[in-house]
């Protein structure tokens, strides 16, 4: 198993629901060991947008780096 850390953020729609759904989808391939509390961050660069709601996950997966990237972007 490979230990991973993922940082997730959302600033569109129901941000908490979006993050919760992402966590549930990740559980298909990732054993989530720990999840941070939710925290808000100011956008960087293009500032004329809503703030982000974020979480960080610690997990383990049998996927390699490229497989995990494809899974998270798919």
PDB file of N, H, CA, C and O in Angstrom:
ATOM      1  N   UNK A   1       0.844  -1.188   0.000  1.00  0.00           N
ATOM      2  CA  UNK A   1       0.000   0.000   0.000  1.00  0.00           C
ATOM      3  C   UNK A   1       0.884   1.244   0.000  1.00  0.00           C
ATOM      4  O   UNK A   1       1.958   1.262   0.601  1.00  0.00           O
ATOM      5  N   UNK A   2       0.420   2.259  -0.671  1.00  0.00           N
ATOM      6  H   UNK A   2      -0.453   2.245  -1.159  1.00  0.00           H
ATOM      7  CA  UNK A   2       1.118   3.539  -0.749  1.00  0.00           C
ATOM      8  C   UNK A   2       0.415   4.562   0.131  1.00  0.00           C
ATOM      9  O   UNK A   2      -0.799   4.738   0.036  1.00  0.00           O
ATOM     10  N   UNK A   3       1.178   5.239   0.989  1.00  0.00           N
ATOM     11  H   UNK A   3       2.165   5.097   1.065  1.00  0.00           H
ATOM     12  CA  UNK A   3       0.609   6.306   1.820  1.00  0.00           C
ATOM     13  C   UNK A   3       0.486   7.557   0.962  1.00  0.00           C
ATOM     14  O   UNK A   3       1.410   7.909   0.228  1.00  0.00           O
ATOM     15  N   UNK A   4      -0.660   8.227   1.058  1.00  0.00           N
ATOM     16  H   UNK A   4      -1.411   7.941   1.655  1.00  0.00           H
ATOM     17  CA  UNK A   4      -0.896   9.437   0.270  1.00  0.00           C
ATOM     18  C   UNK A   4      -1.492  10.532   1.146  1.00  0.00           C
ATOM     19  O   UNK A   4      -2.086  10.272   2.193  1.00  0.00           O
ATOM     20  N   UNK A   5      -1.314  11.749   0.687  1.00  0.00           N
ATOM     21  H   UNK A   5      -0.832  11.959  -0.164  1.00  0.00           H
ATOM     22  CA  UNK A   5      -1.945  12.923   1.288  1.00  0.00           C
ATOM     23  C   UNK A   5      -2.576  13.703   0.150  1.00  0.00           C
ATOM     24  O   UNK A   5      -1.909  14.011  -0.838  1.00  0.00           O
ATOM     25  N   UNK A   6      -3.847  14.025   0.277  1.00  0.00           N
ATOM     26  H   UNK A   6      -4.389  13.775   1.080  1.00  0.00           H
ATOM     27  CA  UNK A   6      -4.562  14.785  -0.745  1.00  0.00           C
ATOM     28  C   UNK A   6      -5.165  16.031  -0.119  1.00  0.00           C
ATOM     29  O   UNK A   6      -5.754  15.980   0.961  1.00  0.00           O
ATOM     30  N   UNK A   7      -5.011  17.131  -0.800  1.00  0.00           N
ATOM     31  H   UNK A   7      -4.532  17.173  -1.678  1.00  0.00           H
ATOM     32  CA  UNK A   7      -5.635  18.385  -0.399  1.00  0.00           C
ATOM     33  C   UNK A   7      -6.772  18.651  -1.374  1.00  0.00           C
ATOM     34  O   UNK A   7      -6.560  18.705  -2.585  1.00  0.00           O
ATOM     35  N   UNK A   8      -7.972  18.816  -0.845  1.00  0.00           N
ATOM     36  H   UNK A   8      -8.144  18.772   0.139  1.00  0.00           H
ATOM     37  CA  UNK A   8      -9.153  19.044  -1.676  1.00  0.00           C
ATOM     38  C   UNK A   8      -9.744  20.406  -1.362  1.00  0.00           C
ATOM     39  O   UNK A   8      -9.714  20.854  -0.216  1.00  0.00           O
ATOM     40  N   UNK A   9     -10.277  21.062  -2.377  1.00  0.00           N
ATOM     41  H   UNK A   9     -10.301  20.698  -3.308  1.00  0.00           H
ATOM     42  CA  UNK A   9     -10.912  22.355  -2.175  1.00  0.00           C
ATOM     43  C   UNK A   9     -12.065  22.558  -3.129  1.00  0.00           C
ATOM     44  O   UNK A   9     -12.081  22.011  -4.232  1.00  0.00           O
ATOM     45  N   UNK A  10     -13.031  23.350  -2.697  1.00  0.00           N
ATOM     46  H   UNK A  10     -13.018  23.794  -1.801  1.00  0.00           H
ATOM     47  CA  UNK A  10     -14.196  23.672  -3.514  1.00  0.00           C
ATOM     48  C   UNK A  10     -14.634  25.098  -3.209  1.00  0.00           C
ATOM     49  O   UNK A  10     -14.632  25.531  -2.056  1.00  0.00           O
ATOM     50  N   UNK A  11     -15.008  25.822  -4.261  1.00  0.00           N
ATOM     51  H   UNK A  11     -15.009  25.471  -5.198  1.00  0.00           H
ATOM     52  CA  UNK A  11     -15.560  27.165  -4.047  1.00  0.00           C
ATOM     53  C   UNK A  11     -16.790  27.414  -4.916  1.00  0.00           C
ATOM     54  O   UNK A  11     -17.142  28.561  -5.189  1.00  0.00           O
ATOM     55  N   UNK A  12     -17.438  26.342  -5.347  1.00  0.00           N
ATOM     56  H   UNK A  12     -17.152  25.410  -5.125  1.00  0.00           H
ATOM     57  CA  UNK A  12     -18.627  26.455  -6.197  1.00  0.00           C
ATOM     58  C   UNK A  12     -19.778  25.692  -5.548  1.00  0.00           C
ATOM     59  O   UNK A  12     -19.602  24.562  -5.092  1.00  0.00           O
ATOM     60  N   UNK A  13     -20.944  26.307  -5.507  1.00  0.00           N
ATOM     61  H   UNK A  13     -21.087  27.225  -5.876  1.00  0.00           H
ATOM     62  CA  UNK A  13     -22.139  25.640  -5.003  1.00  0.00           C
ATOM     63  C   UNK A  13     -22.040  25.311  -3.524  1.00  0.00           C
ATOM     64  O   UNK A  13     -21.496  26.082  -2.735  1.00  0.00           O
ATOM     65  N   UNK A  14     -22.577  24.144  -3.162  1.00  0.00           N
ATOM     66  H   UNK A  14     -23.019  23.518  -3.803  1.00  0.00           H
ATOM     67  CA  UNK A  14     -22.558  23.670  -1.772  1.00  0.00           C
ATOM     68  C   UNK A  14     -21.190  23.040  -1.516  1.00  0.00           C
ATOM     69  O   UNK A  14     -21.001  21.839  -1.708  1.00  0.00           O
ATOM     70  N   UNK A  15     -20.251  23.859  -1.085  1.00  0.00           N
ATOM     71  H   UNK A  15     -20.404  24.834  -0.929  1.00  0.00           H
ATOM     72  CA  UNK A  15     -18.857  23.433  -1.005  1.00  0.00           C
ATOM     73  C   UNK A  15     -18.646  22.249  -0.056  1.00  0.00           C
ATOM     74  O   UNK A  15     -17.874  21.344  -0.371  1.00  0.00           O
ATOM     75  N   UNK A  16     -19.309  22.242   1.083  1.00  0.00           N
ATOM     76  H   UNK A  16     -19.936  22.978   1.339  1.00  0.00           H
ATOM     77  CA  UNK A  16     -19.142  21.129   2.022  1.00  0.00           C
ATOM     78  C   UNK A  16     -19.677  19.840   1.416  1.00  0.00           C
ATOM     79  O   UNK A  16     -19.045  18.790   1.534  1.00  0.00           O
ATOM     80  N   UNK A  17     -20.822  19.908   0.776  1.00  0.00           N
ATOM     81  H   UNK A  17     -21.336  20.761   0.680  1.00  0.00           H
ATOM     82  CA  UNK A  17     -21.388  18.734   0.121  1.00  0.00           C
ATOM     83  C   UNK A  17     -20.471  18.238  -1.001  1.00  0.00           C
ATOM     84  O   UNK A  17     -20.300  17.032  -1.182  1.00  0.00           O
ATOM     85  N   UNK A  18     -19.888  19.170  -1.748  1.00  0.00           N
ATOM     86  H   UNK A  18     -20.027  20.149  -1.602  1.00  0.00           H
ATOM     87  CA  UNK A  18     -18.958  18.789  -2.817  1.00  0.00           C
ATOM     88  C   UNK A  18     -17.768  18.020  -2.252  1.00  0.00           C
ATOM     89  O   UNK A  18     -17.365  16.999  -2.810  1.00  0.00           O
ATOM     90  N   UNK A  19     -17.205  18.507  -1.149  1.00  0.00           N
ATOM     91  H   UNK A  19     -17.532  19.337  -0.696  1.00  0.00           H
ATOM     92  CA  UNK A  19     -16.058  17.830  -0.544  1.00  0.00           C
ATOM     93  C   UNK A  19     -16.457  16.472   0.027  1.00  0.00           C
ATOM     94  O   UNK A  19     -15.719  15.498  -0.119  1.00  0.00           O
ATOM     95  N   UNK A  20     -17.612  16.402   0.670  1.00  0.00           N
ATOM     96  H   UNK A  20     -18.212  17.193   0.788  1.00  0.00           H
ATOM     97  CA  UNK A  20     -18.084  15.132   1.226  1.00  0.00           C
ATOM     98  C   UNK A  20     -18.287  14.101   0.119  1.00  0.00           C
ATOM     99  O   UNK A  20     -17.951  12.930   0.295  1.00  0.00           O
ATOM    100  N   UNK A  21     -18.830  14.524  -1.013  1.00  0.00           N
ATOM    101  H   UNK A  21     -19.103  15.475  -1.156  1.00  0.00           H
ATOM    102  CA  UNK A  21     -19.034  13.621  -2.150  1.00  0.00           C
ATOM    103  C   UNK A  21     -17.686  13.157  -2.703  1.00  0.00           C
ATOM    104  O   UNK A  21     -17.529  11.984  -3.042  1.00  0.00           O
ATOM    105  N   UNK A  22     -16.723  14.058  -2.794  1.00  0.00           N
ATOM    106  H   UNK A  22     -16.851  15.011  -2.519  1.00  0.00           H
ATOM    107  CA  UNK A  22     -15.388  13.690  -3.279  1.00  0.00           C
ATOM    108  C   UNK A  22     -14.757  12.637  -2.371  1.00  0.00           C
ATOM    109  O   UNK A  22     -14.138  11.690  -2.857  1.00  0.00           O
ATOM    110  N   UNK A  23     -14.910  12.797  -1.059  1.00  0.00           N
ATOM    111  H   UNK A  23     -15.413  13.566  -0.665  1.00  0.00           H
ATOM    112  CA  UNK A  23     -14.364  11.820  -0.118  1.00  0.00           C
ATOM    113  C   UNK A  23     -15.015  10.459  -0.337  1.00  0.00           C
ATOM    114  O   UNK A  23     -14.327   9.439  -0.358  1.00  0.00           O
ATOM    115  N   UNK A  24     -16.321  10.438  -0.500  1.00  0.00           N
ATOM    116  H   UNK A  24     -16.880  11.267  -0.483  1.00  0.00           H
ATOM    117  CA  UNK A  24     -17.016   9.166  -0.731  1.00  0.00           C
ATOM    118  C   UNK A  24     -16.538   8.498  -2.014  1.00  0.00           C
ATOM    119  O   UNK A  24     -16.352   7.282  -2.041  1.00  0.00           O
ATOM    120  N   UNK A  25     -16.338   9.272  -3.077  1.00  0.00           N
ATOM    121  H   UNK A  25     -16.489  10.261  -3.055  1.00  0.00           H
ATOM    122  CA  UNK A  25     -15.838   8.708  -4.337  1.00  0.00           C
ATOM    123  C   UNK A  25     -14.411   8.190  -4.178  1.00  0.00           C
ATOM    124  O   UNK A  25     -14.065   7.146  -4.731  1.00  0.00           O
ATOM    125  N   UNK A  26     -13.595   8.904  -3.437  1.00  0.00           N
ATOM    126  H   UNK A  26     -13.877   9.752  -2.988  1.00  0.00           H
ATOM    127  CA  UNK A  26     -12.215   8.461  -3.214  1.00  0.00           C
ATOM    128  C   UNK A  26     -12.164   7.138  -2.462  1.00  0.00           C
ATOM    129  O   UNK A  26     -11.247   6.345  -2.671  1.00  0.00           O
ATOM    130  N   UNK A  27     -13.136   6.891  -1.592  1.00  0.00           N
ATOM    131  H   UNK A  27     -13.881   7.535  -1.422  1.00  0.00           H
ATOM    132  CA  UNK A  27     -13.154   5.658  -0.794  1.00  0.00           C
ATOM    133  C   UNK A  27     -13.204   4.403  -1.669  1.00  0.00           C
ATOM    134  O   UNK A  27     -12.888   3.311  -1.198  1.00  0.00           O
ATOM    135  N   UNK A  28     -13.602   4.550  -2.948  1.00  0.00           N
ATOM    136  H   UNK A  28     -13.858   5.437  -3.330  1.00  0.00           H
ATOM    137  CA  UNK A  28     -13.614   3.396  -3.857  1.00  0.00           C
ATOM    138  C   UNK A  28     -12.215   2.818  -4.034  1.00  0.00           C
ATOM    139  O   UNK A  28     -12.065   1.612  -4.230  1.00  0.00           O
ATOM    140  N   UNK A  29     -11.184   3.669  -3.967  1.00  0.00           N
ATOM    141  H   UNK A  29     -11.305   4.649  -3.808  1.00  0.00           H
ATOM    142  CA  UNK A  29      -9.803   3.230  -4.228  1.00  0.00           C
ATOM    143  C   UNK A  29      -8.821   3.608  -3.126  1.00  0.00           C
ATOM    144  O   UNK A  29      -7.658   3.206  -3.171  1.00  0.00           O
ATOM    145  N   UNK A  30      -9.274   4.378  -2.135  1.00  0.00           N
ATOM    146  H   UNK A  30     -10.218   4.705  -2.098  1.00  0.00           H
ATOM    147  CA  UNK A  30      -8.373   4.880  -1.095  1.00  0.00           C
ATOM    148  C   UNK A  30      -8.943   4.538   0.281  1.00  0.00           C
ATOM    149  O   UNK A  30     -10.115   4.790   0.564  1.00  0.00           O
ATOM    150  N   UNK A  31      -8.100   3.964   1.123  1.00  0.00           N
ATOM    151  H   UNK A  31      -7.148   3.759   0.894  1.00  0.00           H
ATOM    152  CA  UNK A  31      -8.468   3.746   2.520  1.00  0.00           C
ATOM    153  C   UNK A  31      -8.112   5.029   3.268  1.00  0.00           C
ATOM    154  O   UNK A  31      -6.937   5.296   3.520  1.00  0.00           O
ATOM    155  N   UNK A  32      -9.114   5.817   3.621  1.00  0.00           N
ATOM    156  H   UNK A  32     -10.069   5.600   3.416  1.00  0.00           H
ATOM    157  CA  UNK A  32      -8.876   7.110   4.261  1.00  0.00           C
ATOM    158  C   UNK A  32      -8.628   6.889   5.750  1.00  0.00           C
ATOM    159  O   UNK A  32      -9.486   6.380   6.471  1.00  0.00           O
ATOM    160  N   UNK A  33      -7.438   7.282   6.189  1.00  0.00           N
ATOM    161  H   UNK A  33      -6.741   7.696   5.603  1.00  0.00           H
ATOM    162  CA  UNK A  33      -7.021   7.078   7.575  1.00  0.00           C
ATOM    163  C   UNK A  33      -7.365   8.264   8.461  1.00  0.00           C
ATOM    164  O   UNK A  33      -7.778   8.090   9.608  1.00  0.00           O
ATOM    165  N   UNK A  34      -7.197   9.460   7.934  1.00  0.00           N
ATOM    166  H   UNK A  34      -6.862   9.601   7.003  1.00  0.00           H
ATOM    167  CA  UNK A  34      -7.466  10.685   8.694  1.00  0.00           C
ATOM    168  C   UNK A  34      -7.982  11.772   7.762  1.00  0.00           C
ATOM    169  O   UNK A  34      -7.625  11.822   6.585  1.00  0.00           O
ATOM    170  N   UNK A  35      -8.817  12.630   8.301  1.00  0.00           N
ATOM    171  H   UNK A  35      -9.107  12.589   9.257  1.00  0.00           H
ATOM    172  CA  UNK A  35      -9.327  13.787   7.563  1.00  0.00           C
ATOM    173  C   UNK A  35      -9.210  15.008   8.464  1.00  0.00           C
ATOM    174  O   UNK A  35      -9.582  14.970   9.637  1.00  0.00           O
ATOM    175  N   UNK A  36      -8.689  16.088   7.899  1.00  0.00           N
ATOM    176  H   UNK A  36      -8.387  16.119   6.946  1.00  0.00           H
ATOM    177  CA  UNK A  36      -8.594  17.334   8.661  1.00  0.00           C
ATOM    178  C   UNK A  36      -9.984  17.911   8.884  1.00  0.00           C
ATOM    179  O   UNK A  36     -10.965  17.446   8.303  1.00  0.00           O
ATOM    180  N   UNK A  37     -10.051  18.907   9.715  1.00  0.00           N
ATOM    181  H   UNK A  37      -9.254  19.284  10.187  1.00  0.00           H
ATOM    182  CA  UNK A  37     -11.280  19.684   9.820  1.00  0.00           C
ATOM    183  C   UNK A  37     -11.405  20.534   8.556  1.00  0.00           C
ATOM    184  O   UNK A  37     -10.437  20.703   7.814  1.00  0.00           O
ATOM    185  N   UNK A  38     -12.577  21.056   8.323  1.00  0.00           N
ATOM    186  H   UNK A  38     -13.364  20.919   8.925  1.00  0.00           H
ATOM    187  CA  UNK A  38     -12.804  21.941   7.178  1.00  0.00           C
ATOM    188  C   UNK A  38     -12.198  23.301   7.497  1.00  0.00           C
ATOM    189  O   UNK A  38     -12.290  23.776   8.629  1.00  0.00           O
ATOM    190  N   UNK A  39     -11.583  23.922   6.504  1.00  0.00           N
ATOM    191  H   UNK A  39     -11.508  23.535   5.585  1.00  0.00           H
ATOM    192  CA  UNK A  39     -11.032  25.261   6.704  1.00  0.00           C
ATOM    193  C   UNK A  39     -11.170  26.068   5.424  1.00  0.00           C
ATOM    194  O   UNK A  39     -11.159  25.515   4.324  1.00  0.00           O
ATOM    195  N   UNK A  40     -11.300  27.386   5.576  1.00  0.00           N
ATOM    196  H   UNK A  40     -11.309  27.835   6.470  1.00  0.00           H
ATOM    197  CA  UNK A  40     -11.472  28.283   4.433  1.00  0.00           C
ATOM    198  C   UNK A  40     -10.158  28.966   4.081  1.00  0.00           C
ATOM    199  O   UNK A  40      -9.361  29.319   4.950  1.00  0.00           O
ATOM    200  N   UNK A  41      -9.961  29.138   2.775  1.00  0.00           N
ATOM    201  H   UNK A  41     -10.609  28.851   2.069  1.00  0.00           H
ATOM    202  CA  UNK A  41      -8.792  29.871   2.294  1.00  0.00           C
ATOM    203  C   UNK A  41      -9.208  30.864   1.221  1.00  0.00           C
ATOM    204  O   UNK A  41     -10.144  30.644   0.453  1.00  0.00           O
ATOM    205  N   UNK A  42      -8.479  31.952   1.204  1.00  0.00           N
ATOM    206  H   UNK A  42      -7.718  32.130   1.828  1.00  0.00           H
ATOM    207  CA  UNK A  42      -8.699  33.001   0.210  1.00  0.00           C
ATOM    208  C   UNK A  42      -8.135  32.539  -1.133  1.00  0.00           C
ATOM    209  O   UNK A  42      -7.079  31.908  -1.175  1.00  0.00           O
ATOM    210  N   UNK A  43      -8.835  32.850  -2.238  1.00  0.00           N
ATOM    211  H   UNK A  43      -9.693  33.362  -2.204  1.00  0.00           H
ATOM    212  CA  UNK A  43      -8.294  32.484  -3.549  1.00  0.00           C
ATOM    213  C   UNK A  43      -6.974  33.211  -3.826  1.00  0.00           C
ATOM    214  O   UNK A  43      -6.753  34.330  -3.363  1.00  0.00           O
ATOM    215  N   UNK A  44      -6.117  32.554  -4.584  1.00  0.00           N
ATOM    216  H   UNK A  44      -6.297  31.645  -4.960  1.00  0.00           H
ATOM    217  CA  UNK A  44      -4.825  33.117  -4.977  1.00  0.00           C
ATOM    218  C   UNK A  44      -4.877  33.425  -6.468  1.00  0.00           C
ATOM    219  O   UNK A  44      -5.484  32.679  -7.236  1.00  0.00           O
ATOM    220  N   UNK A  45      -4.258  34.496  -6.872  1.00  0.00           N
ATOM    221  H   UNK A  45      -3.765  35.103  -6.248  1.00  0.00           H
ATOM    222  CA  UNK A  45      -4.268  34.859  -8.293  1.00  0.00           C
ATOM    223  C   UNK A  45      -5.526  35.630  -8.623  1.00  0.00           C
ATOM    224  O   UNK A  45      -5.641  36.816  -8.315  1.00  0.00           O
ATOM    225  N   UNK A  46      -6.473  34.948  -9.253  1.00  0.00           N
ATOM    226  H   UNK A  46      -6.381  33.984  -9.503  1.00  0.00           H
ATOM    227  CA  UNK A  46      -7.757  35.562  -9.597  1.00  0.00           C
ATOM    228  C   UNK A  46      -8.573  35.699  -8.317  1.00  0.00           C
ATOM    229  O   UNK A  46      -9.125  34.716  -7.822  1.00  0.00           O
ATOM    230  N   UNK A  47      -8.652  36.904  -7.786  1.00  0.00           N
ATOM    231  H   UNK A  47      -8.204  37.702  -8.188  1.00  0.00           H
ATOM    232  CA  UNK A  47      -9.267  37.139  -6.470  1.00  0.00           C
ATOM    233  C   UNK A  47     -10.774  37.357  -6.522  1.00  0.00           C
ATOM    234  O   UNK A  47     -11.437  37.293  -5.487  1.00  0.00           O
ATOM    235  N   UNK A  48     -11.329  37.612  -7.706  1.00  0.00           N
ATOM    236  H   UNK A  48     -10.791  37.664  -8.547  1.00  0.00           H
ATOM    237  CA  UNK A  48     -12.753  37.915  -7.831  1.00  0.00           C
ATOM    238  C   UNK A  48     -13.562  36.620  -7.905  1.00  0.00           C
ATOM    239  O   UNK A  48     -14.243  36.347  -8.894  1.00  0.00           O
ATOM    240  N   UNK A  49     -13.468  35.837  -6.842  1.00  0.00           N
ATOM    241  H   UNK A  49     -12.915  36.058  -6.039  1.00  0.00           H
ATOM    242  CA  UNK A  49     -14.216  34.590  -6.730  1.00  0.00           C
ATOM    243  C   UNK A  49     -14.413  34.282  -5.253  1.00  0.00           C
ATOM    244  O   UNK A  49     -13.778  34.889  -4.390  1.00  0.00           O
ATOM    245  N   UNK A  50     -15.293  33.336  -4.973  1.00  0.00           N
ATOM    246  H   UNK A  50     -15.808  32.843  -5.674  1.00  0.00           H
ATOM    247  CA  UNK A  50     -15.565  32.955  -3.587  1.00  0.00           C
ATOM    248  C   UNK A  50     -14.346  32.292  -2.954  1.00  0.00           C
ATOM    249  O   UNK A  50     -13.494  31.734  -3.646  1.00  0.00           O
ATOM    250  N   UNK A  51     -14.279  32.365  -1.623  1.00  0.00           N
ATOM    251  H   UNK A  51     -14.971  32.818  -1.061  1.00  0.00           H
ATOM    252  CA  UNK A  51     -13.236  31.672  -0.879  1.00  0.00           C
ATOM    253  C   UNK A  51     -13.432  30.161  -1.030  1.00  0.00           C
ATOM    254  O   UNK A  51     -14.524  29.705  -1.366  1.00  0.00           O
ATOM    255  N   UNK A  52     -12.383  29.398  -0.783  1.00  0.00           N
ATOM    256  H   UNK A  52     -11.495  29.769  -0.510  1.00  0.00           H
ATOM    257  CA  UNK A  52     -12.420  27.945  -0.893  1.00  0.00           C
ATOM    258  C   UNK A  52     -12.661  27.308   0.469  1.00  0.00           C
ATOM    259  O   UNK A  52     -12.159  27.782   1.488  1.00  0.00           O
ATOM    260  N   UNK A  53     -13.436  26.229   0.473  1.00  0.00           N
ATOM    261  H   UNK A  53     -13.845  25.844  -0.354  1.00  0.00           H
ATOM    262  CA  UNK A  53     -13.534  25.354   1.631  1.00  0.00           C
ATOM    263  C   UNK A  53     -12.617  24.173   1.332  1.00  0.00           C
ATOM    264  O   UNK A  53     -12.681  23.604   0.242  1.00  0.00           O
ATOM    265  N   UNK A  54     -11.770  23.799   2.278  1.00  0.00           N
ATOM    266  H   UNK A  54     -11.718  24.261   3.163  1.00  0.00           H
ATOM    267  CA  UNK A  54     -10.730  22.800   2.047  1.00  0.00           C
ATOM    268  C   UNK A  54     -10.715  21.728   3.123  1.00  0.00           C
ATOM    269  O   UNK A  54     -11.195  21.924   4.239  1.00  0.00           O
ATOM    270  N   UNK A  55     -10.150  20.592   2.750  1.00  0.00           N
ATOM    271  H   UNK A  55      -9.760  20.433   1.843  1.00  0.00           H
ATOM    272  CA  UNK A  55      -9.794  19.533   3.695  1.00  0.00           C
ATOM    273  C   UNK A  55      -8.517  18.865   3.183  1.00  0.00           C
ATOM    274  O   UNK A  55      -8.173  18.971   2.006  1.00  0.00           O
ATOM    275  N   UNK A  56      -7.830  18.184   4.082  1.00  0.00           N
ATOM    276  H   UNK A  56      -8.109  18.098   5.038  1.00  0.00           H
ATOM    277  CA  UNK A  56      -6.680  17.362   3.714  1.00  0.00           C
ATOM    278  C   UNK A  56      -6.968  15.946   4.187  1.00  0.00           C
ATOM    279  O   UNK A  56      -7.472  15.735   5.291  1.00  0.00           O
ATOM    280  N   UNK A  57      -6.642  14.978   3.335  1.00  0.00           N
ATOM    281  H   UNK A  57      -6.233  15.149   2.438  1.00  0.00           H
ATOM    282  CA  UNK A  57      -6.848  13.574   3.654  1.00  0.00           C
ATOM    283  C   UNK A  57      -5.515  12.850   3.736  1.00  0.00           C
ATOM    284  O   UNK A  57      -4.600  13.121   2.960  1.00  0.00           O
ATOM    285  N   UNK A  58      -5.416  11.929   4.682  1.00  0.00           N
ATOM    286  H   UNK A  58      -6.160  11.709   5.313  1.00  0.00           H
ATOM    287  CA  UNK A  58      -4.306  10.985   4.735  1.00  0.00           C
ATOM    288  C   UNK A  58      -4.901   9.623   4.420  1.00  0.00           C
ATOM    289  O   UNK A  58      -5.930   9.249   4.983  1.00  0.00           O
ATOM    290  N   UNK A  59      -4.266   8.886   3.531  1.00  0.00           N
ATOM    291  H   UNK A  59      -3.430   9.190   3.074  1.00  0.00           H
ATOM    292  CA  UNK A  59      -4.816   7.594   3.183  1.00  0.00           C
ATOM    293  C   UNK A  59      -3.780   6.623   2.673  1.00  0.00           C
ATOM    294  O   UNK A  59      -2.592   6.932   2.585  1.00  0.00           O
ATOM    295  N   UNK A  60      -4.263   5.434   2.336  1.00  0.00           N
ATOM    296  H   UNK A  60      -5.228   5.183   2.407  1.00  0.00           H
ATOM    297  CA  UNK A  60      -3.433   4.404   1.725  1.00  0.00           C
ATOM    298  C   UNK A  60      -4.181   3.864   0.522  1.00  0.00           C
ATOM    299  O   UNK A  60      -5.407   3.753   0.530  1.00  0.00           O
ATOM    300  N   UNK A  61      -3.419   3.529  -0.516  1.00  0.00           N
ATOM    301  H   UNK A  61      -2.423   3.620  -0.523  1.00  0.00           H
ATOM    302  CA  UNK A  61      -4.019   3.002  -1.729  1.00  0.00           C
ATOM    303  C   UNK A  61      -3.055   2.042  -2.409  1.00  0.00           C
ATOM    304  O   UNK A  61      -1.838   2.156  -2.267  1.00  0.00           O
ATOM    305  N   UNK A  62      -3.606   1.118  -3.129  1.00  0.00           N
ATOM    306  H   UNK A  62      -4.595   1.026  -3.244  1.00  0.00           H
ATOM    307  CA  UNK A  62      -2.801   0.221  -3.943  1.00  0.00           C
ATOM    308  C   UNK A  62      -2.448   0.832  -5.283  1.00  0.00           C
ATOM    309  O   UNK A  62      -1.658   0.266  -6.039  1.00  0.00           O
ATOM    310  N   UNK A  63      -3.029   1.986  -5.582  1.00  0.00           N
ATOM    311  H   UNK A  63      -3.671   2.446  -4.968  1.00  0.00           H
ATOM    312  CA  UNK A  63      -2.745   2.660  -6.847  1.00  0.00           C
ATOM    313  C   UNK A  63      -1.371   3.312  -6.801  1.00  0.00           C
ATOM    314  O   UNK A  63      -0.936   3.807  -5.761  1.00  0.00           O
ATOM    315  N   UNK A  64      -0.693   3.304  -7.945  1.00  0.00           N
ATOM    316  H   UNK A  64      -1.046   2.902  -8.790  1.00  0.00           H
ATOM    317  CA  UNK A  64       0.549   4.049  -8.083  1.00  0.00           C
ATOM    318  C   UNK A  64       0.233   5.510  -8.354  1.00  0.00           C
ATOM    319  O   UNK A  64      -0.933   5.867  -8.521  1.00  0.00           O
ATOM    320  N   UNK A  65       1.252   6.362  -8.400  1.00  0.00           N
ATOM    321  H   UNK A  65       2.200   6.072  -8.264  1.00  0.00           H
ATOM    322  CA  UNK A  65       1.028   7.799  -8.583  1.00  0.00           C
ATOM    323  C   UNK A  65       0.238   8.150  -9.846  1.00  0.00           C
ATOM    324  O   UNK A  65      -0.692   8.953  -9.786  1.00  0.00           O
ATOM    325  N   UNK A  66       0.595   7.563 -10.974  1.00  0.00           N
ATOM    326  H   UNK A  66       1.352   6.911 -11.023  1.00  0.00           H
ATOM    327  CA  UNK A  66      -0.109   7.894 -12.222  1.00  0.00           C
ATOM    328  C   UNK A  66      -1.531   7.355 -12.219  1.00  0.00           C
ATOM    329  O   UNK A  66      -2.447   8.010 -12.717  1.00  0.00           O
ATOM    330  N   UNK A  67      -1.719   6.160 -11.659  1.00  0.00           N
ATOM    331  H   UNK A  67      -0.974   5.628 -11.254  1.00  0.00           H
ATOM    332  CA  UNK A  67      -3.067   5.599 -11.557  1.00  0.00           C
ATOM    333  C   UNK A  67      -3.947   6.468 -10.660  1.00  0.00           C
ATOM    334  O   UNK A  67      -5.108   6.726 -10.979  1.00  0.00           O
ATOM    335  N   UNK A  68      -3.388   6.915  -9.543  1.00  0.00           N
ATOM    336  H   UNK A  68      -2.445   6.706  -9.284  1.00  0.00           H
ATOM    337  CA  UNK A  68      -4.144   7.774  -8.628  1.00  0.00           C
ATOM    338  C   UNK A  68      -4.506   9.090  -9.306  1.00  0.00           C
ATOM    339  O   UNK A  68      -5.624   9.584  -9.156  1.00  0.00           O
ATOM    340  N   UNK A  69      -3.568   9.651 -10.044  1.00  0.00           N
ATOM    341  H   UNK A  69      -2.660   9.250 -10.166  1.00  0.00           H
ATOM    342  CA  UNK A  69      -3.842  10.894 -10.770  1.00  0.00           C
ATOM    343  C   UNK A  69      -4.984  10.693 -11.761  1.00  0.00           C
ATOM    344  O   UNK A  69      -5.901  11.512 -11.827  1.00  0.00           O
ATOM    345  N   UNK A  70      -4.934   9.611 -12.530  1.00  0.00           N
ATOM    346  H   UNK A  70      -4.189   8.946 -12.477  1.00  0.00           H
ATOM    347  CA  UNK A  70      -6.016   9.338 -13.496  1.00  0.00           C
ATOM    348  C   UNK A  70      -7.351   9.136 -12.776  1.00  0.00           C
ATOM    349  O   UNK A  70      -8.384   9.634 -13.223  1.00  0.00           O
ATOM    350  N   UNK A  71      -7.325   8.401 -11.660  1.00  0.00           N
ATOM    351  H   UNK A  71      -6.486   7.996 -11.297  1.00  0.00           H
ATOM    352  CA  UNK A  71      -8.555   8.154 -10.902  1.00  0.00           C
ATOM    353  C   UNK A  71      -9.156   9.454 -10.389  1.00  0.00           C
ATOM    354  O   UNK A  71     -10.366   9.658 -10.484  1.00  0.00           O
ATOM    355  N   UNK A  72      -8.326  10.332  -9.849  1.00  0.00           N
ATOM    356  H   UNK A  72      -7.342  10.167  -9.772  1.00  0.00           H
ATOM    357  CA  UNK A  72      -8.848  11.575  -9.279  1.00  0.00           C
ATOM    358  C   UNK A  72      -9.289  12.566 -10.344  1.00  0.00           C
ATOM    359  O   UNK A  72     -10.100  13.447 -10.062  1.00  0.00           O
ATOM    360  N   UNK A  73      -8.776  12.444 -11.551  1.00  0.00           N
ATOM    361  H   UNK A  73      -8.117  11.728 -11.780  1.00  0.00           H
ATOM    362  CA  UNK A  73      -9.155  13.361 -12.624  1.00  0.00           C
ATOM    363  C   UNK A  73     -10.219  12.778 -13.540  1.00  0.00           C
ATOM    364  O   UNK A  73     -10.686  13.457 -14.455  1.00  0.00           O
ATOM    365  N   UNK A  74     -10.607  11.532 -13.308  1.00  0.00           N
ATOM    366  H   UNK A  74     -10.228  10.980 -12.565  1.00  0.00           H
ATOM    367  CA  UNK A  74     -11.529  10.845 -14.205  1.00  0.00           C
ATOM    368  C   UNK A  74     -12.938  11.060 -13.954  1.00  0.00           C
ATOM    369  O   UNK A  74     -13.782  10.515 -14.667  1.00  0.00           O
TER     370      UNK A  74
END
